[in-house]
Amino acid sequence: MKGDNLGWVLRGGLALVTLAMSACASLGPDFNEPEPDWLATWQPDMQGQAGAERHAEPMEVWWTRFNDPVLSDLVRKAREENPGLRLAGLRILESRALQGIAAGLNYPQVQQLNATGAYVQQRSGGSSQRVETGDISFDLGWELDFWGRFRRGLEGADAAYFASVTNQQDVQVLLAAQVASLYYGYKTTLQRIEIAENNVSLQKRSFDITERLFNEGQDSELDLQQAKSQYLATQATIPGLRLALQQQRNALSALLGRAPNDMPELGNVDSTLPEMPIAALQDIPANLLLRRPDVRTAAWTAAAQSAQIGIAEADLYPAISLFGSLGWSGNSVGATDNITSLALGPSLSWNLFNYGRLKNNVRVQDARLQQALEAYRSTVLNAARQIEDAANRIAQTGASQEILDQSLTAAERSLAIASRRYQEGYSEFQRVLDAQASTFAQSDRAIVNRGDHIAAIIGLYQALGGGWQQADINSVIPDTLREQMRERTDWGDLLDAPLARPPEPGSVQ
């Protein structure tokens, strides 16, 4: 009869749990990703570049479009060794473990095994008595998720996990753009140094000529000092350029997780810059912008915060739990029997006297959700601005390059004419000095603008969110790092199990 009653109680408790889990809706709002009104009609302005060449290379590896094996090798190595990317991968593991904590709350929350034992020896007169006692009990407590507290917690943990995945993707985007920008900045600086050194050689010859003529009494000291001043001024630009070159090397070293100046890959790099066709922007779908990893991170962050409202609201209502205890106690005294006990029943707890504090916590979580939504809208606006700015920068640097190239051709022709007229005695030396200064300035401006144009193209790919690939557990955490973590802690299968991919934009809820 006792067994029948116990079975009935257990079946009734399970039925109550099932009913509670299925019938009660979660408190708090269900998150739906907002879509800015302006996005449906927005289209980047390419400033009349309707004929721009379309590219077939996938956005995930846009740097291959430069056809530079050194750049591709640097990006690959940066993906393997960059500390910031590793840190983003470790945050994925952290959020994965937090998912496990949230999921565990759906199971009994109080699980406790207590065991005690004692040995007692008593003496009375000439006799002694030995008594052995023991107790063991197992307690179980399960708070029923009537108000969806734990479901919202798991929902928030899932959203936080997806945010960590998209954040790692965003780091990939930034890393590829930084490596490419520094690499071509390095090559641009190399070319500027070459131009400066060529002009120093040219101006040194002019200075030597004026010095010889002055010593022979055939020329004035004014021509000598002007030639010397221009020669030294051009020479003085080189140390600053070499400093910039070294800083770019060190910055690349840091991106690759190396000590400063450890960049053997740059040993045989020349100063040649690629002639890049302009990437097309026609008919870019609006959802391409919404696929940017930083936009996805902002959306998932808002979704995680939305779940916090439901968790806070659940605190306003009573917590209903099932508690059970199974125990046994016995001793070595034959006069008393061993005792087995079983207790099972519900409990209710309600924090009635802190209602004001709990209600204000709901308001705090709601305010934080609104902040997250505004941050999301700001991220989308900033993404659109970056695309528009990059497109305009490409257009303007391209237009400037044509003018600067023509200006440089004219300056070089002017220098040739001025030099010939001076040698034939038809012109003053000052005309030669002016032409040399103009040629050097136009040469430097032309190469700086060409470097800016390449940087603008890189910026466009970054603004479009290109340069990330779906991460797997092996690429997120290197094998050596995972082995170190295994030696410290039992990670179970979290260091090997495949990573879940975030749902597509528009399905964040």
C-alpha positions in Angstrom: 0.0 0.0 0.0 2.9 2.3 0.8 4.5 1.7 -2.5 1.2 2.5 -4.3 0.9 5.8 -2.4 4.5 6.7 -3.2 4.0 5.9 -6.9 0.9 8.0 -7.0 2.7 10.9 -5.4 5.6 10.7 -7.9 3.3 10.5 -10.9 1.3 13.4 -9.6 4.4 15.5 -9.1 5.6 14.7 -12.6 2.2 15.6 -14.1 2.3 18.9 -12.2 5.7 19.7 -13.5 4.7 18.8 -17.1 1.6 20.9 -16.8 3.4 23.9 -15.4 6.2 23.8 -18.0 3.7 23.6 -20.9 0.9 25.8 -19.7 2.8 28.9 -18.4 4.1 31.5 -20.9 7.4 33.2 -20.1 7.1 36.7 -18.6 8.7 39.6 -20.4 8.8 40.7 -24.0 9.6 38.4 -26.9 12.5 40.1 -28.8 12.0 41.1 -32.4 15.0 42.6 -34.3 14.1 46.2 -35.3 14.6 47.3 -38.9 15.3 51.0 -39.6 12.7 52.6 -41.9 15.3 54.2 -44.1 17.1 50.9 -44.9 14.6 49.7 -47.5 15.4 52.7 -49.8 19.0 53.3 -49.0 21.6 52.8 -51.7 25.3 54.0 -51.5 26.3 56.8 -53.8 29.3 55.9 -55.9 29.6 59.4 -57.3 29.0 58.5 -60.9 31.0 55.3 -61.0 28.3 53.3 -62.7 30.8 51.5 -64.8 32.8 50.2 -62.0 34.1 46.7 -62.5 32.2 44.0 -60.6 34.3 41.5 -58.6 33.8 37.8 -58.6 36.0 37.0 -55.5 34.0 36.2 -52.4 33.9 38.9 -49.7 35.4 36.4 -47.2 38.8 36.6 -48.9 38.7 40.0 -50.6 42.4 40.6 -50.1 43.1 37.9 -52.8 41.9 40.5 -55.3 45.2 42.3 -54.8 47.0 39.3 -56.3 49.8 39.7 -53.7 51.0 36.4 -52.1 52.9 38.3 -49.4 49.6 40.0 -48.2 47.7 36.7 -48.4 50.4 35.0 -46.3 50.3 37.8 -43.7 46.5 37.7 -43.3 46.7 33.9 -42.9 49.3 34.1 -40.2 47.5 36.9 -38.5 44.4 34.7 -38.3 46.4 32.0 -36.6 48.4 34.1 -34.2 46.6 37.4 -33.5 46.1 37.8 -29.7 42.9 39.8 -30.1 41.3 37.1 -32.3 42.3 34.4 -29.8 40.7 36.5 -27.0 37.5 36.7 -29.0 37.6 32.9 -29.4 38.0 32.4 -25.7 35.0 34.6 -25.1 33.1 32.1 -27.2 34.2 29.3 -24.9 33.2 31.4 -21.9 29.7 32.0 -23.3 29.4 28.3 -24.1 30.0 27.4 -20.5 27.5 30.1 -19.4 25.0 28.4 -21.7 25.6 25.2 -19.7 24.9 27.0 -16.4 21.7 28.4 -17.7 20.6 25.0 -19.1 21.3 23.4 -15.8 18.8 25.6 -14.0 16.0 23.6 -15.8 16.9 20.6 -13.7 16.7 20.2 -9.9 18.6 23.1 -8.3 19.2 21.5 -4.9 21.0 18.2 -5.0 22.7 17.3 -1.8 24.0 14.1 -0.3 24.7 14.1 3.4 26.4 11.2 5.2 27.6 11.0 8.8 29.0 8.3 11.0 30.3 8.0 14.5 32.0 5.5 16.8 31.4 5.8 20.5 32.9 3.8 23.3 31.4 4.2 26.8 33.0 2.9 30.1 31.0 2.3 33.3 32.9 0.7 36.2 34.7 -2.3 34.9 32.7 -2.7 31.7 32.6 -0.8 28.4 30.1 -0.5 25.6 30.8 0.4 22.0 28.2 2.1 19.9 28.4 2.8 16.1 25.9 5.1 14.4 25.4 6.2 10.8 23.1 8.5 8.8 22.8 9.2 5.1 20.3 11.4 3.3 19.7 12.7 -0.2 17.9 16.0 -0.7 16.4 17.2 -3.9 14.8 20.6 -4.7 13.3 21.7 -8.0 11.9 25.2 -8.6 9.2 24.9 -11.2 9.6 27.4 -14.1 6.0 28.8 -13.8 7.0 32.3 -14.9 9.7 31.4 -17.5 12.6 32.6 -15.4 14.8 29.7 -16.5 13.6 29.7 -20.1 14.4 33.4 -20.3 17.8 32.7 -18.7 18.6 30.1 -21.4 17.3 32.4 -24.1 19.6 35.2 -22.9 22.5 32.8 -22.6 21.9 31.6 -26.2 21.8 35.2 -27.4 25.0 36.1 -25.5 26.7 33.0 -27.1 25.7 34.1 -30.6 26.9 37.7 -29.8 30.3 36.2 -28.9 30.4 34.3 -32.2 29.6 37.4 -34.3 32.0 39.5 -32.2 34.8 37.0 -33.2 33.7 37.5 -36.8 33.9 41.3 -36.4 37.5 40.9 -35.1 38.3 38.9 -38.2 37.0 41.8 -40.4 39.0 44.4 -38.5 42.1 42.2 -38.5 42.2 41.6 -42.3 41.6 45.3 -42.9 44.4 46.3 -40.5 46.9 43.9 -42.0 46.2 45.1 -45.5 46.2 48.8 -44.6 49.5 48.5 -42.8 51.1 46.4 -45.5 50.2 48.9 -48.3 51.0 51.7 -46.0 54.5 50.2 -45.6 54.9 49.9 -49.4 53.7 53.5 -49.8 56.3 54.7 -47.3 59.0 52.7 -49.1 58.1 54.4 -52.3 58.1 57.8 -50.6 61.6 57.1 -49.3 62.8 56.2 -52.8 61.4 59.4 -54.2 63.0 61.4 -51.5 66.4 59.7 -52.0 66.2 60.2 -55.8 65.5 63.9 -55.3 68.3 64.2 -52.7 70.7 62.8 -55.3 69.4 65.3 -57.9 69.6 68.2 -55.6 73.0 67.2 -54.4 74.3 67.4 -57.9 72.8 70.9 -58.2 74.4 71.9 -54.9 77.8 70.5 -56.0 77.6 72.5 -59.3 76.7 75.8 -57.5 79.5 75.2 -55.0 82.1 74.6 -57.7 80.9 77.7 -59.6 81.0 79.8 -56.5 84.5 78.7 -55.6 85.5 79.6 -59.1 83.9 83.0 -58.8 81.4 82.4 -61.5 78.3 82.3 -59.4 76.8 84.2 -56.4 76.7 82.8 -52.9 72.9 83.2 -53.0 72.6 80.4 -55.5 74.9 78.3 -53.4 72.9 78.8 -50.2 69.5 78.3 -51.9 70.7 75.0 -53.4 72.2 73.9 -50.1 69.0 74.7 -48.2 66.8 72.8 -50.6 69.1 69.8 -50.6 69.2 69.6 -46.8 65.4 70.2 -46.5 64.7 67.2 -48.7 67.3 65.1 -46.9 65.6 66.0 -43.6 62.3 64.3 -44.7 63.9 60.9 -44.9 64.4 60.2 -41.2 60.7 60.8 -40.5 59.7 58.5 -43.3 62.1 55.8 -41.9 60.5 56.2 -38.5 57.0 55.7 -40.0 58.3 52.6 -41.8 59.6 51.1 -38.6 56.3 51.9 -36.8 54.4 50.1 -39.6 56.7 47.1 -39.3 56.2 47.0 -35.5 52.4 47.4 -35.9 52.3 44.4 -38.2 54.5 42.4 -35.8 51.9 43.1 -33.0 49.0 41.9 -35.2 50.9 38.7 -35.9 51.6 38.2 -32.2 55.3 38.7 -32.6 58.0 40.8 -30.9 58.7 44.3 -32.5 60.5 44.2 -35.9 60.1 40.5 -36.3 58.9 40.7 -39.9 61.1 38.6 -42.2 58.2 38.6 -44.7 58.9 42.2 -45.5 62.6 41.7 -46.3 62.2 41.4 -50.1 59.0 43.5 -50.5 59.3 46.2 -53.1 57.5 49.5 -53.2 55.2 48.7 -56.1 51.5 49.5 -55.5 48.7 47.7 -57.3 46.5 49.3 -59.9 43.2 48.4 -58.4 39.9 48.5 -60.3 37.1 50.0 -58.2 34.8 47.6 -56.5 31.2 47.9 -57.5 28.5 48.9 -55.2 25.5 48.9 -57.5 22.4 47.0 -56.3 23.8 46.2 -52.9 20.9 44.7 -51.0 20.1 46.4 -47.7 20.4 43.1 -45.8 24.1 43.0 -46.7 24.5 45.8 -44.3 22.5 43.9 -41.7 24.9 41.0 -42.1 27.9 42.9 -40.9 29.2 41.1 -37.8 29.2 44.2 -35.6 25.5 44.8 -36.5 24.8 41.1 -35.7 26.6 41.5 -32.4 24.5 44.6 -31.5 21.3 42.7 -32.3 22.2 39.6 -30.2 23.3 41.9 -27.4 19.8 43.5 -27.4 18.2 40.0 -27.5 20.2 38.9 -24.5 19.1 42.0 -22.6 15.5 41.5 -23.6 15.6 38.2 -21.8 16.7 39.9 -18.6 13.4 41.7 -18.3 11.5 38.4 -18.1 13.9 37.2 -15.5 13.4 40.3 -13.4 9.6 40.1 -13.8 9.6 36.5 -12.5 11.0 37.8 -9.2 7.7 39.6 -8.6 5.8 36.3 -8.4 6.0 33.4 -6.0 8.6 30.6 -6.6 6.9 27.2 -6.5 9.1 24.3 -5.9 9.0 20.6 -5.2 11.2 19.3 -2.5 12.1 15.7 -1.6 14.3 13.9 0.9 15.3 10.3 1.3 17.2 9.3 4.4 18.4 6.3 6.4 19.8 6.1 9.9 21.0 3.2 12.0 23.2 2.1 14.9 24.8 -0.9 16.3 22.5 -1.1 19.3 20.2 -4.1 18.7 17.4 -2.6 20.8 16.4 0.0 18.2 15.6 -0.5 14.5 17.2 1.2 11.5 15.0 4.0 10.2 14.3 4.8 6.5 12.5 8.1 5.8 11.0 9.7 2.6 9.6 13.2 2.4 8.1 14.8 -0.7 6.0 18.0 -1.1 5.7 21.4 -2.5 7.0 24.7 -1.2 6.2 28.3 -2.0 8.4 31.4 -1.4 7.5 35.0 -2.2 9.6 38.0 -1.6 6.6 40.3 -0.8 8.5 42.8 1.3 10.9 43.8 -1.5 8.3 44.5 -4.1 9.5 48.1 -4.8 13.1 47.0 -5.2 12.1 44.1 -7.6 9.8 46.4 -9.6 12.6 48.9 -10.0 14.9 46.2 -11.2 12.4 45.4 -14.0 12.5 49.1 -15.0 16.3 49.0 -14.9 16.4 46.0 -17.3 13.9 47.7 -19.6 16.0 50.8 -19.7 19.0 48.7 -20.5 17.1 47.0 -23.3 16.2 50.4 -24.8 19.8 51.4 -24.6 20.8 48.2 -26.4 18.2 48.9 -29.1 19.5 52.5 -29.6 23.0 51.1 -29.7 21.8 48.7 -32.5 20.3 51.5 -34.5 23.5 53.6 -34.0 25.6 50.6 -35.2 23.4 50.3 -38.4 23.7 54.0 -39.1 27.4 53.9 -38.5 27.7 51.0 -40.9 25.8 52.8 -43.6 28.0 55.9 -43.0 31.2 53.9 -43.3 30.1 52.4 -46.6 29.1 55.8 -48.0 32.3 57.4 -46.8 34.5 54.6 -48.3 32.6 54.9 -51.6 33.1 58.6 -51.7 36.7 58.3 -50.7 37.4 55.9 -53.5 35.8 58.2 -56.0 37.6 61.3 -54.8 41.1 59.7 -54.5 40.6 58.2 -58.0 39.7 61.6 -59.4 42.6 63.3 -57.6 45.1 60.7 -58.9 44.4 61.6 -62.5 45.0 65.3 -61.8 48.1 64.6 -59.7 49.6 62.3 -62.4 49.1 65.1 -65.0 50.6 67.6 -62.5 53.7 65.4 -61.9 54.2 65.0 -65.7 54.1 68.8 -66.1 56.5 69.3 -63.1 59.0 66.8 -64.6 58.8 68.6 -68.0 59.2 71.9 -66.3 62.4 70.7 -64.5 63.9 69.4 -67.8 63.2 72.8 -69.5 64.5 74.9 -66.6 67.7 72.8 -66.4 68.4 73.1 -70.1 67.8 76.8 -70.2 70.0 77.3 -67.1 72.8 75.3 -68.8 72.5 77.4 -71.9 72.5 80.6 -69.9 68.9 81.7 -70.7 67.6 81.3 -67.2 68.5 81.9 -63.5 69.3 79.0 -61.2 66.3 79.9 -59.1 64.1 78.5 -61.8 65.8 75.2 -61.6 65.5 75.1 -57.8 61.7 75.9 -58.1 61.2 73.2 -60.6 63.1 70.6 -58.4 61.0 71.5 -55.4 57.8 71.3 -57.4 58.7 67.9 -58.9 59.6 66.5 -55.4 56.3 67.8 -53.9 54.1 66.5 -56.8 55.9 63.1 -56.7 55.2 62.7 -53.0 51.6 63.9 -53.2 50.9 61.5 -56.1 52.2 58.5 -54.2 50.5 59.5 -51.0 47.2 59.8 -52.8 47.7 56.4 -54.5 48.2 54.9 -51.1 45.1 56.7 -49.9 43.1 55.2 -52.8 44.2 51.7 -51.9 43.3 52.3 -48.2 39.9 53.5 -49.4 39.3 50.3 -51.3 40.4 48.3 -48.2 38.0 50.5 -46.1 35.2 49.7 -48.4 35.6 45.9 -48.0 35.8 46.5 -44.2 32.7 48.7 -44.3 30.8 46.0 -46.2 31.7 43.5 -43.5 34.0 41.4 -45.7 36.9 39.3 -44.4 35.3 36.9 -42.0 34.7 33.2 -42.3 32.6 30.8 -40.3 34.7 29.7 -37.4 35.0 26.2 -36.2 36.3 25.1 -32.8 39.8 24.3 -34.3 40.2 27.8 -35.8 38.8 29.6 -32.7 41.2 28.0 -30.2 44.6 26.6 -31.4 45.4 23.1 -30.4 48.3 24.1 -28.1 46.0 26.5 -26.2 43.3 23.9 -25.9 45.8 21.4 -24.4 46.9 24.0 -21.8 43.2 24.5 -20.8 42.6 20.7 -20.6 45.6 20.3 -18.3 44.1 22.9 -15.9 40.4 22.1 -16.0 38.0 19.4 -17.1 36.2 21.0 -20.0 34.3 18.0 -21.0 33.4 18.2 -24.7 33.2 22.0 -24.9 36.7 22.2 -26.4 35.9 19.8 -29.2 32.1 20.0 -29.9 31.2 21.9 -33.1 30.1 25.5 -32.7 26.5 26.4 -33.3 26.0 29.0 -36.0 23.9 32.1 -35.3 20.6 32.2 -37.2 20.3 34.5 -40.2 19.4 38.2 -39.8 15.8 38.8 -39.1 15.4 35.7 -37.1 16.8 37.1 -33.8 14.0 36.5 -31.4 
